[in-house]
Amino acid sequence: MSHLLPLSRVAKLVGQPRHALQEMIRGGVLATFDGMVELDELLRVFPDVKWDDDAEFRRVQEIKDKAFAKRVLERALPDKDVLVARLNALGNDYAAAKALLLHYGNVMTWLDEKIDEIEEDQSAETRHALHTVRAFLLRNLAEVPPDAVQAQATIAQERIFKIMSAHVTIQPSGHEFYVEGNDTLLEAALRNGVSLNYGCSNGNCGDCKARVLSGEVTKVHAHDYVLKEAEKEAGVVLLCAYAPVNDVVIEANVAGARDIPVQQLTAKVKSIEVFNPHMAALHILAPRSQRLRYLGGQSVDVSIDGVKGRYAIASCPCEDRHIEIQIPRRADDAFVESVFGSLKANDVVKVEGPFGEFVLDEDSPRPVIFLAFGAGFAPIKSLIQHAMSLELAESMDLHWLADEAGHYQDNLCRAWADALDNFNYLPHALTDDPEAVLQSIVMDYPDLHRFDVYAAGTATQLEQARRHFVAEGLHEARWFAGVMDT
């Protein structure tokens, strides 16, 4: 009986990114069956992987030992009802496997007795053949296969993953993510950068309704919104109130830039991070009851004491309530001066947005070039982090052309390059000849027709860059531009 594993779980088991496994599948190195990987195939392709079957248990135990706050432990473990349901499911799997082994044992006993009966009236040659068959069966059933230890460790690790987390697929978009800890379906989706529809996020509005196509979910939070009987019979649930018991497929709409409404919220300043005299980051914390819905690359209006400015969001939609705005210093700008001067932690700010359609094409499998001119790094940073959370791109190259503020988050970019095998960071110093820099960049990509390019800067900078990239083979439709204020 085959033991099939989804590709996303294989990636976690072997410690490889999904894009690397997909490349192996395309190259014929790793075989799949209906999008699943058989255990034998996994062990064949990854014979040297060290299976650490108690890693998750030890991680949870460390949290137990170190954490004094109950909420930390609750974040590490699933909801108690979910945990009970998953353990019951694991018990059912164990019982089914044991029953099957008992059945095989009975079959072997019957076969052994049948061979004895047949042997009595047969020729010596037939008796010898029957004896050979019986000896072969008994010997092979008694032997331990050479990869049995690996198979046992792999299955044990996979079972731990299934207890600690559940895999979710969203249809028709095909988005995938894991629900871990005490998260609901909605919380896990947002944490993984999947922009599902929602309103209040606490069970009052019904905006996060979705239909469960397969798998089992359980209610973990009460909700005031009343579902119709027809909806309940069709498998409709509120994503903010339910968690998956096992791997599930959900029918739900994933929002695009035009689907997300403009929102107004009052938030608090978490901190102001001054990178240098030319650039600062304003870190805002949205209220628990009104998180900002947005996509990577979009912008918001931020106002303080009647003065405001529109800036690109530099954070990822997966960062829960945290919103980062990067603000270049400009002369005679009251909003900017308040950020660099009088603004402090816990001050109240008003946020309105999101605006703009400079967002990822989530349906594109192409490798990506990100091009940031100066402060254009802010929306590019948001896009990169969003792409990372979704595991979208085959590869990502970041070219950052510095202005007077320099590469003010150079260490962060280098950390991405060190941590990710499909990410390259190429900083370019401030120059009087940007045309030459752009020409040198495009010459490094003789196959530009394969790429998507996301660029952020002033209108003049973007037009210069577009000309170079299109002239060297980039399709016009694969050029995505985010215009920054001068």
C-alpha positions in Angstrom: 0.0 0.0 0.0 1.6 3.3 -1.1 2.3 6.1 1.3 1.7 9.3 -0.6 2.9 12.7 0.5 1.9 16.2 -0.8 4.8 18.1 -2.3 4.6 20.9 0.3 5.1 18.4 3.1 8.0 16.7 1.2 9.6 20.2 1.1 9.4 20.4 4.9 10.6 16.8 5.4 13.7 17.2 3.3 14.4 20.8 4.0 14.2 21.9 0.4 12.2 24.8 -1.0 9.2 24.0 -3.2 10.7 25.6 -6.3 13.8 23.3 -6.0 11.5 20.2 -5.9 9.4 21.5 -8.8 12.6 21.9 -10.8 13.5 18.3 -10.0 10.1 17.1 -11.1 10.4 19.1 -14.4 13.8 17.5 -14.9 12.6 14.0 -14.4 14.7 13.5 -11.2 11.7 13.2 -8.8 8.6 11.4 -9.9 5.1 12.3 -8.8 1.6 10.7 -8.9 -1.3 13.1 -9.2 0.9 15.8 -7.6 1.9 13.5 -4.7 5.3 11.8 -4.0 5.4 8.2 -2.9 7.5 7.3 0.1 9.7 4.9 -1.8 10.4 7.6 -4.4 11.3 10.1 -1.7 13.8 7.7 -0.1 15.3 6.9 -3.5 15.9 10.6 -4.4 17.0 11.7 -0.8 18.8 8.7 0.6 21.2 10.7 2.7 18.7 13.0 4.5 18.9 12.8 8.3 15.4 12.3 9.6 15.1 13.9 13.0 11.8 12.4 14.0 11.5 14.1 17.4 12.5 17.6 16.3 9.0 19.1 16.6 8.5 17.5 20.0 11.8 18.8 21.3 10.9 22.3 20.0 7.6 22.3 21.8 9.3 21.0 25.0 11.8 23.8 24.9 8.9 26.3 24.7 7.3 24.6 27.6 10.5 24.8 29.6 11.2 28.4 28.8 7.8 30.0 28.6 5.9 31.2 31.6 3.1 32.9 29.8 0.2 30.6 28.9 -0.3 32.3 25.6 3.1 31.3 24.3 2.4 27.6 24.9 -1.0 28.0 23.2 0.7 29.6 20.2 3.0 26.6 19.9 0.3 23.8 20.2 -2.9 23.5 18.3 -6.3 24.2 20.0 -7.1 21.3 22.4 -10.1 20.2 20.4 -8.0 20.2 17.2 -5.2 18.3 18.9 -7.6 15.7 20.2 -9.2 15.3 16.7 -5.7 14.9 15.1 -4.6 12.4 17.7 -7.9 10.4 17.1 -7.2 10.5 13.4 -3.6 9.2 14.0 -5.1 6.5 16.3 -7.5 5.5 13.5 -4.5 5.3 11.0 -2.6 3.1 13.5 -5.6 0.8 14.0 -6.2 0.5 10.3 -2.5 -0.4 9.7 -2.6 -2.9 12.5 -5.8 -4.5 11.2 -4.2 -4.8 7.8 -1.1 -6.5 9.2 -3.3 -8.9 11.1 -5.1 -9.6 7.8 -1.8 -10.2 6.1 -0.9 -12.6 8.9 -4.1 -14.5 8.5 -3.6 -14.7 4.7 -0.1 -16.1 5.3 -1.3 -18.7 7.7 -4.0 -19.8 5.3 -1.5 -19.9 2.4 0.9 -22.0 4.6 -1.8 -24.5 5.4 -3.0 -24.6 1.8 0.5 -25.4 0.6 0.6 -28.3 3.1 -2.6 -29.7 1.7 -1.5 -29.4 -1.9 1.9 -31.0 -1.3 0.4 -34.3 -0.2 -0.7 -35.5 -3.6 1.8 -33.8 -5.8 5.0 -34.9 -7.5 8.4 -34.3 -6.0 9.0 -31.5 -8.5 5.8 -29.7 -7.6 6.4 -30.2 -3.8 9.9 -28.6 -4.3 8.4 -25.6 -6.1 5.8 -25.1 -3.4 8.4 -25.4 -0.7 10.5 -22.8 -2.6 7.6 -20.4 -2.8 6.8 -20.8 0.9 10.5 -20.3 1.9 10.7 -17.2 -0.2 7.6 -15.7 1.3 8.6 -16.5 4.9 12.2 -15.3 4.4 11.2 -12.0 2.8 8.5 -11.3 5.4 10.9 -11.9 8.2 13.7 -9.8 6.8 13.9 -6.1 7.5 14.2 -4.1 4.3 17.4 -2.0 3.9 15.5 1.3 3.9 13.1 0.3 6.7 14.7 2.5 9.3 14.6 5.5 7.0 11.0 4.8 6.0 10.0 4.5 9.7 11.7 7.8 10.5 10.2 9.6 7.6 6.7 8.4 8.4 7.2 9.3 12.1 8.3 12.8 11.1 5.4 13.2 8.7 3.0 12.1 11.4 4.4 14.7 13.8 3.9 17.4 11.1 0.3 16.3 10.7 -0.3 16.6 14.4 1.4 20.0 14.7 0.0 21.5 11.5 -2.4 21.0 8.7 -2.0 21.7 5.0 -4.6 24.0 3.3 -5.2 24.4 -0.4 -7.3 27.3 -1.7 -9.3 26.7 -4.8 -9.6 28.0 -7.5 -6.4 30.0 -7.0 -4.2 27.0 -6.0 -2.6 28.9 -3.0 -1.2 26.5 -0.4 -0.2 27.1 3.2 0.1 25.4 6.6 -2.0 26.1 9.7 0.2 25.8 12.7 -0.2 26.4 16.4 -3.4 27.9 17.6 -4.2 29.8 14.3 -7.6 29.8 12.6 -7.7 29.3 8.8 -7.9 33.0 8.3 -5.0 33.9 10.6 -2.8 31.3 9.0 -3.7 32.5 5.5 -2.8 36.1 6.3 0.3 35.0 8.1 1.4 33.3 4.9 0.6 36.3 2.7 -2.6 34.8 1.2 -5.1 37.7 0.9 -8.5 36.1 1.7 -11.6 38.2 2.1 -12.4 39.2 5.6 -13.9 42.1 7.5 -14.0 42.2 11.3 -12.0 38.9 11.8 -13.9 38.2 15.0 -17.1 36.4 13.7 -19.5 39.3 13.3 -19.6 40.3 9.6 -19.5 37.0 7.6 -17.1 38.4 5.0 -14.7 35.5 5.5 -17.3 32.8 4.5 -15.8 29.9 2.5 -16.8 26.4 1.6 -14.9 23.3 2.7 -14.5 21.0 -0.3 -12.6 18.2 1.5 -11.1 17.5 4.8 -12.4 18.3 8.3 -12.5 21.6 10.2 -13.7 22.4 13.7 -15.0 25.5 15.4 -12.4 27.1 17.8 -14.0 30.5 18.3 -17.6 31.4 18.8 -19.2 33.8 16.2 -22.3 35.9 16.2 -22.8 35.8 12.4 -25.6 33.3 11.6 -25.0 31.0 8.7 -28.1 29.8 6.7 -29.0 26.1 6.9 -28.3 25.8 3.2 -24.8 27.2 3.7 -24.1 24.8 6.5 -25.2 21.9 4.4 -23.0 23.0 1.6 -19.9 23.1 4.0 -19.7 26.8 4.4 -17.8 28.1 7.5 -16.3 31.3 8.8 -12.5 31.2 8.3 -12.0 33.4 11.3 -13.7 30.9 13.6 -12.5 27.5 12.3 -9.3 25.5 12.3 -8.4 22.5 10.2 -8.3 19.0 11.8 -6.5 17.5 8.9 -5.4 18.6 5.4 -8.3 20.5 3.8 -9.2 22.1 0.5 -11.2 25.3 0.7 -13.2 27.2 -1.9 -12.6 30.9 -1.4 -11.7 34.0 -3.3 -8.2 35.4 -3.0 -8.3 39.2 -3.3 -6.5 41.2 -6.0 -5.5 44.9 -5.8 -8.9 46.0 -7.1 -10.8 43.7 -4.7 -9.5 45.2 -1.4 -11.6 48.2 -0.3 -10.0 51.4 1.0 -10.0 51.3 4.8 -9.6 53.9 7.5 -8.1 53.0 10.9 -6.5 54.7 13.9 -3.2 53.1 14.9 -0.4 53.7 17.2 3.3 54.3 16.5 5.3 51.3 17.6 8.7 52.9 16.9 10.6 55.3 14.6 13.8 53.8 13.0 16.1 56.5 11.7 18.5 54.8 9.2 20.4 58.0 8.5 19.7 61.8 8.0 18.0 61.0 4.7 15.7 58.1 5.5 13.6 56.8 8.4 11.0 54.0 8.9 7.8 54.5 10.7 6.6 51.3 12.4 2.8 51.3 13.1 0.7 48.8 15.0 -2.9 48.4 13.8 -5.6 47.7 16.4 -6.5 44.0 17.0 -10.0 44.6 15.8 -9.1 46.3 12.5 -6.1 45.0 10.7 -5.2 46.7 7.4 -5.8 44.6 4.4 -3.3 45.2 1.6 -1.0 43.5 -0.9 2.8 43.9 -1.2 3.7 47.0 -3.2 0.6 49.1 -2.3 0.6 52.5 -0.6 -1.3 54.2 2.2 -2.0 57.8 3.4 -0.7 58.4 6.9 -1.7 61.5 8.8 -0.5 63.0 12.1 -2.1 66.1 13.7 -3.7 67.2 10.4 -0.6 66.7 8.2 -0.3 63.7 6.0 1.6 62.0 3.2 1.2 59.0 0.9 3.9 56.4 1.1 4.6 52.9 -0.1 4.2 50.2 2.5 7.5 48.5 3.1 6.2 45.5 5.2 4.7 42.2 4.1 0.9 41.5 4.4 2.0 38.4 6.3 3.2 40.6 9.3 -0.1 40.6 11.1 -0.8 44.0 12.6 2.6 45.5 11.8 2.9 48.2 9.1 6.2 49.7 8.0 6.3 53.0 6.1 9.7 54.2 4.8 9.9 58.0 4.6 12.6 59.9 2.7 13.5 63.3 4.2 12.2 66.2 2.0 12.6 69.9 2.6 9.5 71.9 3.7 7.4 68.8 4.5 5.6 69.1 7.8 4.8 65.4 7.9 8.3 64.3 7.3 9.7 66.7 9.9 7.3 65.3 12.6 8.6 61.8 11.8 12.2 62.9 12.1 11.5 65.1 15.1 8.6 65.1 17.4 6.8 61.8 16.8 7.3 59.1 19.4 6.2 55.6 20.4 2.4 55.3 21.3 1.5 58.4 19.4 -1.8 58.1 17.4 -1.7 58.1 13.6 -4.5 57.7 11.1 -4.1 55.4 8.2 -6.1 55.2 5.0 -5.7 52.8 2.1 -4.5 50.7 0.4 -3.9 52.4 -2.9 -2.2 51.3 -6.2 -1.9 48.2 -8.3 1.8 47.7 -8.2 1.4 44.1 -6.9 2.7 40.7 -7.6 1.3 38.6 -10.5 0.7 35.6 -8.4 -0.1 33.4 -11.4 3.3 33.9 -13.0 6.0 31.2 -12.6 8.7 33.3 -14.1 12.0 34.3 -12.4 11.9 37.8 -11.1 14.2 40.9 -11.3 13.5 43.6 -8.7 14.8 47.0 -9.5 14.8 49.7 -6.8 15.8 53.3 -7.3 16.7 54.9 -4.0 13.6 55.1 -1.8 11.8 52.8 -4.3 13.3 50.1 -2.2 10.3 50.4 0.2 7.6 48.9 -2.2 10.2 46.5 -3.6 11.0 45.2 -0.1 7.2 44.6 0.4 7.0 42.7 -2.8 10.0 40.6 -2.1 8.8 39.6 1.4 5.3 38.9 0.0 6.9 36.6 -2.7 8.9 34.9 -0.1 5.9 34.2 2.1 4.0 32.8 -0.9 7.1 30.9 -2.3 6.2 32.2 -5.7 9.2 32.9 -7.8 11.7 30.4 -9.3 14.4 32.9 -8.5 14.7 36.6 -7.4 17.4 39.1 -8.2 17.4 42.5 -6.4 19.2 45.4 -8.1 19.2 48.5 -5.8 20.5 51.7 -7.3 21.4 54.0 -4.4 20.6 57.7 -4.0 22.0 60.0 -1.3 20.4 57.8 1.4 22.5 54.8 0.3 21.6 51.2 0.8 20.1 51.9 4.1 19.0 48.3 4.7 22.0 46.6 3.1 22.3 44.1 6.0 18.8 42.9 5.5 19.3 42.3 1.8 22.5 40.5 2.4 20.8 38.3 5.0 18.1 37.4 2.4 20.9 36.4 0.0 22.6 34.3 2.7 19.5 32.5 3.8 17.8 31.9 0.4 19.4 29.9 -2.4 17.2 31.5 -5.0 17.8 35.1 -4.0 20.6 37.4 -5.3 21.4 40.9 -4.1 23.3 43.3 -6.3 23.7 46.8 -4.9 24.8 49.7 -7.2 26.5 52.8 -5.8 25.3 56.3 -6.4 26.3 57.4 -9.8 26.1 60.3 -12.3 25.5 57.9 -15.2 22.5 55.7 -14.4 22.1 54.8 -18.1 25.4 53.0 -18.0 24.4 51.1 -14.8 21.1 50.1 -16.4 22.8 48.9 -19.6 25.2 46.8 -17.5 22.3 45.2 -15.6 20.4 44.2 -18.7 23.5 42.7 -20.4 23.7 40.2 -17.6 20.4 38.7 -18.7 20.6 37.4 -22.3 17.3 35.6 -21.8 15.2 38.6 -20.5 12.1 37.2 -22.3 11.9 34.6 -19.5 11.6 37.2 -16.7 9.2 39.4 -14.9 10.6 42.8 -13.8 9.2 44.9 -10.9 10.7 48.4 -10.7 10.1 51.3 -8.4 11.4 54.9 -8.7 10.5 58.2 -10.2 8.7 58.4 -13.5 11.9 59.5 -15.3 14.0 56.6 -13.8 11.4 54.0 -14.6 11.1 55.2 -18.3 14.9 55.0 -18.6 14.9 51.5 -17.2 11.9 50.3 -19.2 13.6 51.3 -22.5 16.8 49.3 -21.6 14.9 46.2 -20.5 12.5 46.1 -23.5 15.3 46.8 -26.0 17.1 43.7 -24.7 14.1 41.3 -25.0 11.8 41.8 -22.0 8.1 41.6 -23.0 6.3 44.8 -22.4 3.5 42.9 -20.5 6.1 41.6 -18.0 7.3 45.1 -16.9 5.6 46.2 -13.7 6.3 49.8 -12.5 5.6 51.6 -9.3 6.0 55.4 -9.6 7.3 57.1 -6.5 6.8 60.8 -5.7 9.8 63.0 -6.5 
